[in-house]
Amino acid sequence: MNVIAMFVLGLLIGWLAEWVIDWFYWRGRIFRVANENKNLQKRIASLEAERGQRFESPKGLAITDSQGRDNFRAIRGIGPAFSRRLHEAGIETFEQLSRLSPDELEKILGDLYKRFFSKQESILAQAREFAQQKAKES
């Protein structure tokens, strides 16, 4: 009878020791995860606030990229090719783009400009609008 009682008592003590070790291990882990979660929530909130401060175009693109440069792709009708051509011509800001005449813009963008834009002033008007938004932001 003593052998069986000792065996059962050993099982109970082993189970209790395992339970205590697990409880402390998981409790510490839960607190670490909770702290990480709080830090991530703060970071998400700050990024959302930063994103909310940036103006967006009707296309849903930010008018400035991550380096703070003007994003010409935000203008309706301008894609990667036209944006590259504008940069190659030395046009870097919406302000510079808005000061161009339709003829100068046509020279920079080539003959595709008339094909894609029936209202040739639309790009320049959007550039003026974005330049004003950036001036208000500053």
N, C-alpha and C positions, 0 to 999 in steps of 0.2 A: 504494500500500500504506500509506503514511503517513496518508492521509486516512481510510482505513477503521480503522486502529489508533487514531487520534485520536477518531474517532466512538465506537468501542467503549469506549475509556478514559473519554470524557465521560459515556457512559451509566452506566458502573460507578460513577464518582464521584458522579453525580447520584443514583443509587439508594442509595449509601452515605450520602450527606447526608440524604436523605429518611428512611432507616431510623433514623439517629441522632436526628433531630428528633422523629420519631414515638415513639421509645423514651423520650426524656426527657419528652415531653408526656404520654403515657399512664402512665408511671411516677408522675409527680406527681399525676395524676388518680386513680390507683388508691389512693395514700396518702391523699388527701383523702377519698375515698369510704370507705376503711377507718376513718378517724377519725370520720367522720359515723356510720358503722355502730356503732362502739363507744359513742358518745354516745347514740344511739337505744336501744341495748340497755340502757344504764344507766338511761335514763328509763323504759323499759318495766318494768324490774325494780323501780324505785321505785314506779311506779304500781300494779303487781301487789301489792307489799307493802302499799301504802296500802289497796288494795281488800280485801285479805285481813284487814285490821284491822277493817273495818266489818262489823257484824253484818247478816245477811240474814234475811228472813222466809221462811216456808214457800213463799210465792209467788215467791221468788227476787229480791225487791226489797230494796234497802238500807233500813234503818229510819231513816236520816237522808239528806236530800238533799245536794246539793253545797254548799249554804250552811250545813249543820249543823242545819237545822230538822228536826223530826220528820216523817216521811213516813207519813201516815195510810193511804195506799194499800197499805202493806205488810201491813195487817191484812186477813185473809181476809174478803171481803164488802164492803169499803169501796172504792168507786171514786171517780172525780172529783167526782160530784155530792154524795155524802155527805161527802167531804173538804172540799169548799167550804162545805157547811152547817156543819160543825164549826168551821171557821175564822171564818165569819160570826158564830157564837155566842161567839167569843172563846176557844175551846179551841185551844191551840197546841202542847201537849206531850202525850206519852203519860201522864205523871203526872196532868195535869188530867183527861184522858179516863178514866183508871182510877178516879178519885175520884167520878165521876158514878154516880148510881143508874140502874137500868134505866128508871124513869119519866122522869127528866131527859133521858136519851139519846133516849127515844121522842119527847119534846117537841121536841128539837132536830132529829131526823131526819124527823119526821112519821110519817104513817100507813104509809108504805112500810117502815118499820123492822120491824114485825111480819110483814109479808108476806115479807121477805127473810131474816129470822133467826128460826128456830124456837127456838133456844136463845139467849135474849136476853142471857145473860151471856157469850156467846162473844167478843163485841167487847171487853167490859171485861176479860175474862181475858187476851186477847191483848195489850191495852194495858198491863196490869199486868206481863206477861212482858217486853214490850219496854222498859218503864220500868226494870225490874230490870237488863236487859242494858245499857242506857245508863248506869245507875249504876255497874255493874261496869267499863264502858269508861272512865269518867272517873277 
